[in-house]
């Protein structure tokens, strides 16, 4: 599990990219994220928590096979 809760992040593009494929549970609650495409590298996610961010829609989110 990778927890990036309340880190004031506007992007996760540079966060743990090496291990992104190994991460199954990701919590990015309480940040300022707004782009779903940033989750493209996290291909094995089973759980994704995106509460309290700046997403206006789910447009741009990748189709994640296990989510």
Predicted model as a PDB file, atoms N, CA, C, CB and O in Angstrom, pLDDT in the B-factor column:
MODEL        1                                                                  
ATOM      1  N   UNK A   1       0.842  -1.186   0.000  1.00 91.00           N  
ATOM      2  CA  UNK A   1       0.000   0.000   0.000  1.00 91.00           C  
ATOM      3  C   UNK A   1       0.878   1.238   0.000  1.00 91.00           C  
ATOM      4  CB  UNK A   1      -0.953   0.005   1.214  1.00 91.00           C  
ATOM      5  O   UNK A   1       1.883   1.317   0.706  1.00 91.00           O  
ATOM      6  N   UNK A   2       0.475   2.189  -0.802  1.00 93.00           N  
ATOM      7  CA  UNK A   2       1.141   3.486  -0.823  1.00 93.00           C  
ATOM      8  C   UNK A   2       0.143   4.526  -0.337  1.00 93.00           C  
ATOM      9  CB  UNK A   2       1.680   3.837  -2.255  1.00 93.00           C  
ATOM     10  O   UNK A   2      -0.932   4.679  -0.917  1.00 93.00           O  
ATOM     11  N   UNK A   3       0.491   5.228   0.708  1.00 95.00           N  
ATOM     12  CA  UNK A   3      -0.367   6.266   1.254  1.00 95.00           C  
ATOM     13  C   UNK A   3       0.291   7.625   1.034  1.00 95.00           C  
ATOM     14  CB  UNK A   3      -0.646   6.021   2.761  1.00 95.00           C  
ATOM     15  O   UNK A   3       1.389   7.890   1.521  1.00 95.00           O  
ATOM     16  N   UNK A   4      -0.401   8.467   0.297  1.00 94.00           N  
ATOM     17  CA  UNK A   4       0.058   9.841   0.046  1.00 94.00           C  
ATOM     18  C   UNK A   4      -0.990  10.828   0.558  1.00 94.00           C  
ATOM     19  CB  UNK A   4       0.331  10.071  -1.477  1.00 94.00           C  
ATOM     20  O   UNK A   4      -1.241  11.861  -0.062  1.00 94.00           O  
ATOM     21  N   UNK A   5      -1.586  10.500   1.675  1.00 98.00           N  
ATOM     22  CA  UNK A   5      -2.681  11.282   2.252  1.00 98.00           C  
ATOM     23  C   UNK A   5      -2.177  12.620   2.775  1.00 98.00           C  
ATOM     24  CB  UNK A   5      -3.364  10.501   3.379  1.00 98.00           C  
ATOM     25  O   UNK A   5      -1.169  12.694   3.478  1.00 98.00           O  
ATOM     26  N   UNK A   6      -2.912  13.685   2.411  1.00 98.00           N  
ATOM     27  CA  UNK A   6      -2.690  15.038   2.935  1.00 98.00           C  
ATOM     28  C   UNK A   6      -1.252  15.517   2.776  1.00 98.00           C  
ATOM     29  CB  UNK A   6      -3.068  15.088   4.391  1.00 98.00           C  
ATOM     30  O   UNK A   6      -0.644  16.028   3.716  1.00 98.00           O  
ATOM     31  N   UNK A   7      -0.720  15.342   1.568  1.00 96.00           N  
ATOM     32  CA  UNK A   7       0.649  15.781   1.261  1.00 96.00           C  
ATOM     33  C   UNK A   7       0.654  17.063   0.431  1.00 96.00           C  
ATOM     34  CB  UNK A   7       1.407  14.676   0.516  1.00 96.00           C  
ATOM     35  O   UNK A   7       1.713  17.522   0.004  1.00 96.00           O  
ATOM     36  N   UNK A   8      -0.522  17.638   0.201  1.00 95.00           N  
ATOM     37  CA  UNK A   8      -0.673  18.860  -0.587  1.00 95.00           C  
ATOM     38  C   UNK A   8      -0.159  18.671  -2.024  1.00 95.00           C  
ATOM     39  CB  UNK A   8       0.072  20.019   0.091  1.00 95.00           C  
ATOM     40  O   UNK A   8       0.384  19.601  -2.621  1.00 95.00           O  
ATOM     41  N   UNK A   9      -0.334  17.474  -2.564  1.00 95.00           N  
ATOM     42  CA  UNK A   9       0.163  17.154  -3.903  1.00 95.00           C  
ATOM     43  C   UNK A   9      -0.762  17.675  -4.984  1.00 95.00           C  
ATOM     44  CB  UNK A   9       0.338  15.656  -4.058  1.00 95.00           C  
ATOM     45  O   UNK A   9      -1.983  17.567  -4.877  1.00 95.00           O  
ATOM     46  N   UNK A  10      -0.181  18.233  -6.013  1.00 95.00           N  
ATOM     47  CA  UNK A  10      -0.929  18.633  -7.199  1.00 95.00           C  
ATOM     48  C   UNK A  10      -0.726  17.605  -8.307  1.00 95.00           C  
ATOM     49  CB  UNK A  10      -0.495  20.039  -7.675  1.00 95.00           C  
ATOM     50  O   UNK A  10      -1.446  17.605  -9.305  1.00 95.00           O  
ATOM     51  N   UNK A  11       0.264  16.726  -8.123  1.00 93.00           N  
ATOM     52  CA  UNK A  11       0.594  15.706  -9.103  1.00 93.00           C  
ATOM     53  C   UNK A  11       1.246  14.522  -8.393  1.00 93.00           C  
ATOM     54  CB  UNK A  11       1.527  16.276 -10.205  1.00 93.00           C  
ATOM     55  O   UNK A  11       1.895  14.683  -7.359  1.00 93.00           O  
ATOM     56  N   UNK A  12       1.065  13.329  -8.964  1.00 91.00           N  
ATOM     57  CA  UNK A  12       1.779  12.153  -8.459  1.00 91.00           C  
ATOM     58  C   UNK A  12       2.663  11.571  -9.556  1.00 91.00           C  
ATOM     59  CB  UNK A  12       0.784  11.082  -7.942  1.00 91.00           C  
ATOM     60  O   UNK A  12       3.144  10.445  -9.433  1.00 91.00           O  
ATOM     61  N   UNK A  13       2.875  12.316 -10.607  1.00 81.00           N  
ATOM     62  CA  UNK A  13       3.642  11.828 -11.751  1.00 81.00           C  
ATOM     63  C   UNK A  13       5.025  11.320 -11.384  1.00 81.00           C  
ATOM     64  CB  UNK A  13       3.773  12.912 -12.765  1.00 81.00           C  
ATOM     65  O   UNK A  13       5.521  10.393 -12.024  1.00 81.00           O  
ATOM     66  N   UNK A  14       5.652  11.889 -10.390  1.00 77.00           N  
ATOM     67  CA  UNK A  14       7.009  11.494 -10.009  1.00 77.00           C  
ATOM     68  C   UNK A  14       7.051  10.625  -8.761  1.00 77.00           C  
ATOM     69  CB  UNK A  14       7.851  12.719  -9.790  1.00 77.00           C  
ATOM     70  O   UNK A  14       8.134  10.337  -8.250  1.00 77.00           O  
ATOM     71  N   UNK A  15       5.904  10.206  -8.265  1.00 73.00           N  
ATOM     72  CA  UNK A  15       5.855   9.438  -7.019  1.00 73.00           C  
ATOM     73  C   UNK A  15       5.955   7.945  -7.284  1.00 73.00           C  
ATOM     74  CB  UNK A  15       4.571   9.745  -6.256  1.00 73.00           C  
ATOM     75  O   UNK A  15       5.054   7.358  -7.883  1.00 73.00           O  
ATOM     76  N   UNK A  16       7.017   7.343  -6.855  1.00 70.00           N  
ATOM     77  CA  UNK A  16       7.215   5.894  -6.844  1.00 70.00           C  
ATOM     78  C   UNK A  16       6.938   5.232  -8.199  1.00 70.00           C  
ATOM     79  CB  UNK A  16       6.329   5.275  -5.795  1.00 70.00           C  
ATOM     80  O   UNK A  16       6.334   4.161  -8.250  1.00 70.00           O  
ATOM     81  N   UNK A  17       7.366   5.851  -9.274  1.00 73.00           N  
ATOM     82  CA  UNK A  17       7.126   5.308 -10.619  1.00 73.00           C  
ATOM     83  C   UNK A  17       7.803   3.956 -10.831  1.00 73.00           C  
ATOM     84  CB  UNK A  17       7.617   6.291 -11.672  1.00 73.00           C  
ATOM     85  O   UNK A  17       7.289   3.110 -11.562  1.00 73.00           O  
ATOM     86  N   UNK A  18       8.951   3.755 -10.194  1.00 78.00           N  
ATOM     87  CA  UNK A  18       9.652   2.473 -10.324  1.00 78.00           C  
ATOM     88  C   UNK A  18       8.791   1.314  -9.845  1.00 78.00           C  
ATOM     89  CB  UNK A  18      10.961   2.503  -9.539  1.00 78.00           C  
ATOM     90  O   UNK A  18       8.778   0.248 -10.461  1.00 78.00           O  
ATOM     91  N   UNK A  19       8.077   1.521  -8.757  1.00 89.00           N  
ATOM     92  CA  UNK A  19       7.294   0.463  -8.133  1.00 89.00           C  
ATOM     93  C   UNK A  19       5.800   0.554  -8.433  1.00 89.00           C  
ATOM     94  CB  UNK A  19       7.506   0.494  -6.654  1.00 89.00           C  
ATOM     95  O   UNK A  19       5.022  -0.217  -7.871  1.00 89.00           O  
ATOM     96  N   UNK A  20       5.384   1.455  -9.286  1.00 92.00           N  
ATOM     97  CA  UNK A  20       3.963   1.681  -9.536  1.00 92.00           C  
ATOM     98  C   UNK A  20       3.227   0.403  -9.916  1.00 92.00           C  
ATOM     99  CB  UNK A  20       3.791   2.707 -10.627  1.00 92.00           C  
ATOM    100  O   UNK A  20       2.091   0.200  -9.486  1.00 92.00           O  
ATOM    101  N   UNK A  21       3.839  -0.449 -10.703  1.00 92.00           N  
ATOM    102  CA  UNK A  21       3.175  -1.683 -11.133  1.00 92.00           C  
ATOM    103  C   UNK A  21       2.999  -2.675  -9.993  1.00 92.00           C  
ATOM    104  CB  UNK A  21       3.961  -2.334 -12.252  1.00 92.00           C  
ATOM    105  O   UNK A  21       2.168  -3.578 -10.085  1.00 92.00           O  
ATOM    106  N   UNK A  22       3.766  -2.523  -8.921  1.00 94.00           N  
ATOM    107  CA  UNK A  22       3.664  -3.424  -7.778  1.00 94.00           C  
ATOM    108  C   UNK A  22       2.645  -2.965  -6.739  1.00 94.00           C  
ATOM    109  CB  UNK A  22       5.009  -3.567  -7.129  1.00 94.00           C  
ATOM    110  O   UNK A  22       2.294  -3.723  -5.835  1.00 94.00           O  
ATOM    111  N   UNK A  23       2.180  -1.751  -6.862  1.00 94.00           N  
ATOM    112  CA  UNK A  23       1.259  -1.187  -5.871  1.00 94.00           C  
ATOM    113  C   UNK A  23      -0.166  -1.615  -6.183  1.00 94.00           C  
ATOM    114  CB  UNK A  23       1.361   0.354  -5.838  1.00 94.00           C  
ATOM    115  O   UNK A  23      -0.652  -1.431  -7.299  1.00 94.00           O  
ATOM    116  N   UNK A  24      -0.831  -2.189  -5.182  1.00 97.00           N  
ATOM    117  CA  UNK A  24      -2.213  -2.643  -5.347  1.00 97.00           C  
ATOM    118  C   UNK A  24      -3.203  -1.730  -4.633  1.00 97.00           C  
ATOM    119  CB  UNK A  24      -2.361  -4.064  -4.829  1.00 97.00           C  
ATOM    120  O   UNK A  24      -4.376  -1.689  -5.004  1.00 97.00           O  
ATOM    121  N   UNK A  25      -2.759  -1.008  -3.630  1.00 97.00           N  
ATOM    122  CA  UNK A  25      -3.629  -0.135  -2.849  1.00 97.00           C  
ATOM    123  C   UNK A  25      -2.982   1.246  -2.771  1.00 97.00           C  
ATOM    124  CB  UNK A  25      -3.884  -0.721  -1.418  1.00 97.00           C  
ATOM    125  O   UNK A  25      -1.846   1.389  -2.320  1.00 97.00           O  
ATOM    126  N   UNK A  26      -3.719   2.249  -3.215  1.00 96.00           N  
ATOM    127  CA  UNK A  26      -3.196   3.620  -3.255  1.00 96.00           C  
ATOM    128  C   UNK A  26      -4.221   4.567  -2.654  1.00 96.00           C  
ATOM    129  CB  UNK A  26      -2.848   4.045  -4.711  1.00 96.00           C  
ATOM    130  O   UNK A  26      -5.386   4.561  -3.051  1.00 96.00           O  
ATOM    131  N   UNK A  27      -3.794   5.374  -1.703  1.00 97.00           N  
ATOM    132  CA  UNK A  27      -4.655   6.369  -1.076  1.00 97.00           C  
ATOM    133  C   UNK A  27      -4.023   7.741  -1.279  1.00 97.00           C  
ATOM    134  CB  UNK A  27      -4.866   6.063   0.446  1.00 97.00           C  
ATOM    135  O   UNK A  27      -2.943   8.021  -0.760  1.00 97.00           O  
ATOM    136  N   UNK A  28      -4.702   8.586  -2.034  1.00 97.00           N  
ATOM    137  CA  UNK A  28      -4.219   9.944  -2.304  1.00 97.00           C  
ATOM    138  C   UNK A  28      -5.212  10.992  -1.786  1.00 97.00           C  
ATOM    139  CB  UNK A  28      -3.981  10.138  -3.818  1.00 97.00           C  
ATOM    140  O   UNK A  28      -5.299  12.095  -2.325  1.00 97.00           O  
ATOM    141  N   UNK A  29      -5.946  10.637  -0.751  1.00 98.00           N  
ATOM    142  CA  UNK A  29      -6.954  11.528  -0.182  1.00 98.00           C  
ATOM    143  C   UNK A  29      -6.344  12.836   0.322  1.00 98.00           C  
ATOM    144  CB  UNK A  29      -7.684  10.828   0.953  1.00 98.00           C  
ATOM    145  O   UNK A  29      -5.176  12.900   0.707  1.00 98.00           O  
ATOM    146  N   UNK A  30      -7.175  13.866   0.306  1.00 98.00           N  
ATOM    147  CA  UNK A  30      -6.832  15.173   0.870  1.00 98.00           C  
ATOM    148  C   UNK A  30      -5.599  15.786   0.215  1.00 98.00           C  
ATOM    149  CB  UNK A  30      -6.604  15.047   2.361  1.00 98.00           C  
ATOM    150  O   UNK A  30      -4.665  16.217   0.892  1.00 98.00           O  
ATOM    151  N   UNK A  31      -5.616  15.817  -1.115  1.00 97.00           N  
ATOM    152  CA  UNK A  31      -4.580  16.483  -1.893  1.00 97.00           C  
ATOM    153  C   UNK A  31      -5.254  17.442  -2.857  1.00 97.00           C  
ATOM    154  CB  UNK A  31      -3.687  15.455  -2.655  1.00 97.00           C  
ATOM    155  O   UNK A  31      -6.406  17.826  -2.649  1.00 97.00           O  
ATOM    156  N   UNK A  32      -4.555  17.830  -3.901  1.00 97.00           N  
ATOM    157  CA  UNK A  32      -5.100  18.763  -4.876  1.00 97.00           C  
ATOM    158  C   UNK A  32      -4.995  18.191  -6.287  1.00 97.00           C  
ATOM    159  CB  UNK A  32      -4.374  20.109  -4.793  1.00 97.00           C  
ATOM    160  O   UNK A  32      -4.788  18.928  -7.250  1.00 97.00           O  
ATOM    161  N   UNK A  33      -5.140  16.878  -6.400  1.00 96.00           N  
ATOM    162  CA  UNK A  33      -5.030  16.206  -7.689  1.00 96.00           C  
ATOM    163  C   UNK A  33      -6.261  16.499  -8.546  1.00 96.00           C  
ATOM    164  CB  UNK A  33      -4.857  14.686  -7.493  1.00 96.00           C  
ATOM    165  O   UNK A  33      -7.369  16.633  -8.026  1.00 96.00           O  
ATOM    166  N   UNK A  34      -6.061  16.597  -9.862  1.00 96.00           N  
ATOM    167  CA  UNK A  34      -7.194  16.895 -10.740  1.00 96.00           C  
ATOM    168  C   UNK A  34      -7.170  16.115 -12.053  1.00 96.00           C  
ATOM    169  CB  UNK A  34      -7.224  18.365 -11.041  1.00 96.00           C  
ATOM    170  O   UNK A  34      -8.117  16.210 -12.834  1.00 96.00           O  
ATOM    171  N   UNK A  35      -6.118  15.350 -12.315  1.00 94.00           N  
ATOM    172  CA  UNK A  35      -5.982  14.627 -13.571  1.00 94.00           C  
ATOM    173  C   UNK A  35      -5.944  13.111 -13.343  1.00 94.00           C  
ATOM    174  CB  UNK A  35      -4.719  15.082 -14.304  1.00 94.00           C  
ATOM    175  O   UNK A  35      -5.030  12.604 -12.692  1.00 94.00           O  
ATOM    176  N   UNK A  36      -6.918  12.403 -13.868  1.00 94.00           N  
ATOM    177  CA  UNK A  36      -6.968  10.959 -13.715  1.00 94.00           C  
ATOM    178  C   UNK A  36      -5.881  10.220 -14.466  1.00 94.00           C  
ATOM    179  CB  UNK A  36      -8.283  10.463 -14.157  1.00 94.00           C  
ATOM    180  O   UNK A  36      -5.504   9.113 -14.080  1.00 94.00           O  
ATOM    181  N   UNK A  37      -5.371  10.815 -15.536  1.00 92.00           N  
ATOM    182  CA  UNK A  37      -4.335  10.168 -16.346  1.00 92.00           C  
ATOM    183  C   UNK A  37      -3.068   9.883 -15.539  1.00 92.00           C  
ATOM    184  CB  UNK A  37      -3.993  11.040 -17.547  1.00 92.00           C  
ATOM    185  O   UNK A  37      -2.245   9.066 -15.954  1.00 92.00           O  
ATOM    186  N   UNK A  38      -2.905  10.532 -14.416  1.00 91.00           N  
ATOM    187  CA  UNK A  38      -1.720  10.312 -13.577  1.00 91.00           C  
ATOM    188  C   UNK A  38      -1.644   8.891 -13.026  1.00 91.00           C  
ATOM    189  CB  UNK A  38      -1.711  11.298 -12.428  1.00 91.00           C  
ATOM    190  O   UNK A  38      -0.591   8.467 -12.550  1.00 91.00           O  
ATOM    191  N   UNK A  39      -2.748   8.156 -13.085  1.00 94.00           N  
ATOM    192  CA  UNK A  39      -2.785   6.805 -12.530  1.00 94.00           C  
ATOM    193  C   UNK A  39      -2.460   5.734 -13.568  1.00 94.00           C  
ATOM    194  CB  UNK A  39      -4.145   6.534 -11.933  1.00 94.00           C  
ATOM    195  O   UNK A  39      -2.585   4.544 -13.281  1.00 94.00           O  
ATOM    196  N   UNK A  40      -2.046   6.136 -14.762  1.00 92.00           N  
ATOM    197  CA  UNK A  40      -1.717   5.192 -15.837  1.00 92.00           C  
ATOM    198  C   UNK A  40      -0.658   4.169 -15.450  1.00 92.00           C  
ATOM    199  CB  UNK A  40      -1.248   5.946 -17.044  1.00 92.00           C  
ATOM    200  O   UNK A  40      -0.737   3.021 -15.888  1.00 92.00           O  
ATOM    201  N   UNK A  41       0.312   4.539 -14.657  1.00 92.00           N  
ATOM    202  CA  UNK A  41       1.406   3.641 -14.284  1.00 92.00           C  
ATOM    203  C   UNK A  41       1.017   2.619 -13.230  1.00 92.00           C  
ATOM    204  CB  UNK A  41       2.566   4.440 -13.786  1.00 92.00           C  
ATOM    205  O   UNK A  41       1.707   1.615 -13.049  1.00 92.00           O  
ATOM    206  N   UNK A  42      -0.084   2.870 -12.536  1.00 94.00           N  
ATOM    207  CA  UNK A  42      -0.517   2.001 -11.447  1.00 94.00           C  
ATOM    208  C   UNK A  42      -1.479   0.936 -11.990  1.00 94.00           C  
ATOM    209  CB  UNK A  42      -1.192   2.830 -10.318  1.00 94.00           C  
ATOM    210  O   UNK A  42      -2.664   0.933 -11.657  1.00 94.00           O  
ATOM    211  N   UNK A  43      -0.964   0.048 -12.814  1.00 94.00           N  
ATOM    212  CA  UNK A  43      -1.792  -0.893 -13.572  1.00 94.00           C  
ATOM    213  C   UNK A  43      -2.383  -2.033 -12.762  1.00 94.00           C  
ATOM    214  CB  UNK A  43      -0.996  -1.464 -14.666  1.00 94.00           C  
ATOM    215  O   UNK A  43      -3.304  -2.696 -13.238  1.00 94.00           O  
ATOM    216  N   UNK A  44      -1.892  -2.284 -11.563  1.00 96.00           N  
ATOM    217  CA  UNK A  44      -2.383  -3.400 -10.756  1.00 96.00           C  
ATOM    218  C   UNK A  44      -3.186  -2.960  -9.536  1.00 96.00           C  
ATOM    219  CB  UNK A  44      -1.227  -4.244 -10.309  1.00 96.00           C  
ATOM    220  O   UNK A  44      -3.313  -3.713  -8.570  1.00 96.00           O  
ATOM    221  N   UNK A  45      -3.725  -1.751  -9.576  1.00 96.00           N  
ATOM    222  CA  UNK A  45      -4.490  -1.263  -8.433  1.00 96.00           C  
ATOM    223  C   UNK A  45      -5.753  -2.087  -8.218  1.00 96.00           C  
ATOM    224  CB  UNK A  45      -4.852   0.206  -8.627  1.00 96.00           C  
ATOM    225  O   UNK A  45      -6.487  -2.404  -9.154  1.00 96.00           O  
ATOM    226  N   UNK A  46      -5.978  -2.420  -6.958  1.00 98.00           N  
ATOM    227  CA  UNK A  46      -7.198  -3.087  -6.535  1.00 98.00           C  
ATOM    228  C   UNK A  46      -8.065  -2.073  -5.779  1.00 98.00           C  
ATOM    229  CB  UNK A  46      -6.879  -4.339  -5.645  1.00 98.00           C  
ATOM    230  O   UNK A  46      -9.294  -2.114  -5.835  1.00 98.00           O  
ATOM    231  N   UNK A  47      -7.389  -1.165  -5.073  1.00 98.00           N  
ATOM    232  CA  UNK A  47      -8.062  -0.124  -4.303  1.00 98.00           C  
ATOM    233  C   UNK A  47      -7.427   1.228  -4.625  1.00 98.00           C  
ATOM    234  CB  UNK A  47      -7.985  -0.422  -2.775  1.00 98.00           C  
ATOM    235  O   UNK A  47      -6.204   1.373  -4.623  1.00 98.00           O  
ATOM    236  N   UNK A  48      -8.281   2.209  -4.902  1.00 97.00           N  
ATOM    237  CA  UNK A  48      -7.826   3.577  -5.135  1.00 97.00           C  
ATOM    238  C   UNK A  48      -8.753   4.516  -4.381  1.00 97.00           C  
ATOM    239  CB  UNK A  48      -7.794   3.921  -6.663  1.00 97.00           C  
ATOM    240  O   UNK A  48      -9.954   4.557  -4.649  1.00 97.00           O  
ATOM    241  N   UNK A  49      -8.202   5.268  -3.442  1.00 98.00           N  
ATOM    242  CA  UNK A  49      -8.988   6.223  -2.663  1.00 98.00           C  
ATOM    243  C   UNK A  49      -8.561   7.624  -3.101  1.00 98.00           C  
ATOM    244  CB  UNK A  49      -8.785   6.013  -1.105  1.00 98.00           C  
ATOM    245  O   UNK A  49      -7.395   7.999  -2.979  1.00 98.00           O  
ATOM    246  N   UNK A  50      -9.533   8.394  -3.616  1.00 96.00           N  
ATOM    247  CA  UNK A  50      -9.230   9.732  -4.144  1.00 96.00           C  
ATOM    248  C   UNK A  50     -10.062  10.830  -3.474  1.00 96.00           C  
ATOM    249  CB  UNK A  50      -9.468   9.761  -5.648  1.00 96.00           C  
ATOM    250  O   UNK A  50     -10.238  11.907  -4.043  1.00 96.00           O  
ATOM    251  N   UNK A  51     -10.569  10.563  -2.281  1.00 97.00           N  
ATOM    252  CA  UNK A  51     -11.421  11.515  -1.567  1.00 97.00           C  
ATOM    253  C   UNK A  51     -10.749  12.874  -1.409  1.00 97.00           C  
ATOM    254  CB  UNK A  51     -11.791  10.963  -0.199  1.00 97.00           C  
ATOM    255  O   UNK A  51      -9.533  12.971  -1.245  1.00 97.00           O  
ATOM    256  N   UNK A  52     -11.564  13.910  -1.463  1.00 98.00           N  
ATOM    257  CA  UNK A  52     -11.139  15.279  -1.184  1.00 98.00           C  
ATOM    258  C   UNK A  52      -9.942  15.722  -2.017  1.00 98.00           C  
ATOM    259  CB  UNK A  52     -10.809  15.416   0.270  1.00 98.00           C  
ATOM    260  O   UNK A  52      -8.894  16.097  -1.491  1.00 98.00           O  
ATOM    261  N   UNK A  53     -10.129  15.666  -3.324  1.00 97.00           N  
ATOM    262  CA  UNK A  53      -9.177  16.185  -4.291  1.00 97.00           C  
ATOM    263  C   UNK A  53      -9.911  17.163  -5.195  1.00 97.00           C  
ATOM    264  CB  UNK A  53      -8.518  15.037  -5.116  1.00 97.00           C  
ATOM    265  O   UNK A  53     -11.024  17.578  -4.870  1.00 97.00           O  
ATOM    266  N   UNK A  54      -9.325  17.536  -6.305  1.00 97.00           N  
ATOM    267  CA  UNK A  54      -9.919  18.545  -7.192  1.00 97.00           C  
ATOM    268  C   UNK A  54     -10.440  17.939  -8.501  1.00 97.00           C  
ATOM    269  CB  UNK A  54      -8.891  19.631  -7.504  1.00 97.00           C  
ATOM    270  O   UNK A  54     -10.504  18.634  -9.514  1.00 97.00           O  
ATOM    271  N   UNK A  55     -10.808  16.669  -8.493  1.00 95.00           N  
ATOM    272  CA  UNK A  55     -11.343  16.044  -9.700  1.00 95.00           C  
ATOM    273  C   UNK A  55     -12.737  16.592  -9.986  1.00 95.00           C  
ATOM    274  CB  UNK A  55     -11.383  14.501  -9.552  1.00 95.00           C  
ATOM    275  O   UNK A  55     -13.595  16.616  -9.104  1.00 95.00           O  
ATOM    276  N   UNK A  56     -12.958  17.032 -11.225  1.00 93.00           N  
ATOM    277  CA  UNK A  56     -14.285  17.512 -11.591  1.00 93.00           C  
ATOM    278  C   UNK A  56     -15.070  16.428 -12.328  1.00 93.00           C  
ATOM    279  CB  UNK A  56     -14.176  18.773 -12.460  1.00 93.00           C  
ATOM    280  O   UNK A  56     -16.291  16.519 -12.448  1.00 93.00           O  
ATOM    281  N   UNK A  57     -14.373  15.404 -12.819  1.00 92.00           N  
ATOM    282  CA  UNK A  57     -15.014  14.262 -13.458  1.00 92.00           C  
ATOM    283  C   UNK A  57     -14.042  13.089 -13.467  1.00 92.00           C  
ATOM    284  CB  UNK A  57     -15.471  14.613 -14.902  1.00 92.00           C  
ATOM    285  O   UNK A  57     -12.883  13.235 -13.078  1.00 92.00           O  
ATOM    286  N   UNK A  58     -14.504  11.952 -13.900  1.00 89.00           N  
ATOM    287  CA  UNK A  58     -13.634  10.772 -14.002  1.00 89.00           C  
ATOM    288  C   UNK A  58     -13.050  10.648 -15.405  1.00 89.00           C  
ATOM    289  CB  UNK A  58     -14.413   9.493 -13.640  1.00 89.00           C  
ATOM    290  O   UNK A  58     -12.343   9.684 -15.698  1.00 89.00           O  
ATOM    291  N   UNK A  59     -13.338  11.604 -16.264  1.00 90.00           N  
ATOM    292  CA  UNK A  59     -12.777  11.617 -17.610  1.00 90.00           C  
ATOM    293  C   UNK A  59     -11.247  11.665 -17.515  1.00 90.00           C  
ATOM    294  CB  UNK A  59     -13.324  12.831 -18.431  1.00 90.00           C  
ATOM    295  O   UNK A  59     -10.688  12.445 -16.744  1.00 90.00           O  
ATOM    296  N   UNK A  60     -10.598  10.840 -18.291  1.00 91.00           N  
ATOM    297  CA  UNK A  60      -9.145  10.810 -18.285  1.00 91.00           C  
ATOM    298  C   UNK A  60      -8.568   9.710 -17.405  1.00 91.00           C  
ATOM    299  CB  UNK A  60      -8.619  12.131 -17.837  1.00 91.00           C  
ATOM    300  O   UNK A  60      -7.383   9.391 -17.501  1.00 91.00           O  
ATOM    301  N   UNK A  61      -9.405   9.128 -16.546  1.00 94.00           N  
ATOM    302  CA  UNK A  61      -8.907   8.024 -15.731  1.00 94.00           C  
ATOM    303  C   UNK A  61      -8.680   6.803 -16.620  1.00 94.00           C  
ATOM    304  CB  UNK A  61      -9.898   7.692 -14.578  1.00 94.00           C  
ATOM    305  O   UNK A  61      -9.497   6.511 -17.493  1.00 94.00           O  
ATOM    306  N   UNK A  62      -7.589   6.098 -16.405  1.00 94.00           N  
ATOM    307  CA  UNK A  62      -7.333   4.900 -17.219  1.00 94.00           C  
ATOM    308  C   UNK A  62      -8.277   3.766 -16.808  1.00 94.00           C  
ATOM    309  CB  UNK A  62      -5.852   4.447 -17.074  1.00 94.00           C  
ATOM    310  O   UNK A  62      -8.791   3.742 -15.689  1.00 94.00           O  
ATOM    311  N   UNK A  63      -8.492   2.837 -17.726  1.00 94.00           N  
ATOM    312  CA  UNK A  63      -9.242   1.624 -17.400  1.00 94.00           C  
ATOM    313  C   UNK A  63      -8.280   0.698 -16.663  1.00 94.00           C  
ATOM    314  CB  UNK A  63      -9.844   0.930 -18.697  1.00 94.00           C  
ATOM    315  O   UNK A  63      -7.339   0.168 -17.255  1.00 94.00           O  
ATOM    316  N   UNK A  64      -8.518   0.513 -15.395  1.00 94.00           N  
ATOM    317  CA  UNK A  64      -7.632  -0.300 -14.568  1.00 94.00           C  
ATOM    318  C   UNK A  64      -8.280  -1.668 -14.348  1.00 94.00           C  
ATOM    319  CB  UNK A  64      -7.333   0.403 -13.204  1.00 94.00           C  
ATOM    320  O   UNK A  64      -9.333  -1.777 -13.720  1.00 94.00           O  
ATOM    321  N   UNK A  65      -7.649  -2.682 -14.862  1.00 95.00           N  
ATOM    322  CA  UNK A  65      -8.203  -4.036 -14.936  1.00 95.00           C  
ATOM    323  C   UNK A  65      -8.693  -4.594 -13.613  1.00 95.00           C  
ATOM    324  CB  UNK A  65      -7.184  -4.952 -15.487  1.00 95.00           C  
ATOM    325  O   UNK A  65      -9.725  -5.265 -13.589  1.00 95.00           O  
ATOM    326  N   UNK A  66      -8.002  -4.347 -12.520  1.00 96.00           N  
ATOM    327  CA  UNK A  66      -8.328  -4.974 -11.246  1.00 96.00           C  
ATOM    328  C   UNK A  66      -9.104  -4.064 -10.290  1.00 96.00           C  
ATOM    329  CB  UNK A  66      -7.069  -5.428 -10.583  1.00 96.00           C  
ATOM    330  O   UNK A  66      -9.533  -4.495  -9.220  1.00 96.00           O  
ATOM    331  N   UNK A  67      -9.273  -2.838 -10.681  1.00 93.00           N  
ATOM    332  CA  UNK A  67      -9.938  -1.868  -9.813  1.00 93.00           C  
ATOM    333  C   UNK A  67     -11.448  -2.028  -9.879  1.00 93.00           C  
ATOM    334  CB  UNK A  67      -9.542  -0.442 -10.200  1.00 93.00           C  
ATOM    335  O   UNK A  67     -12.177  -1.293  -9.212  1.00 93.00           O  
TER     336      UNK A  67                                                      
ENDMDL                                                                          
END                                                                             
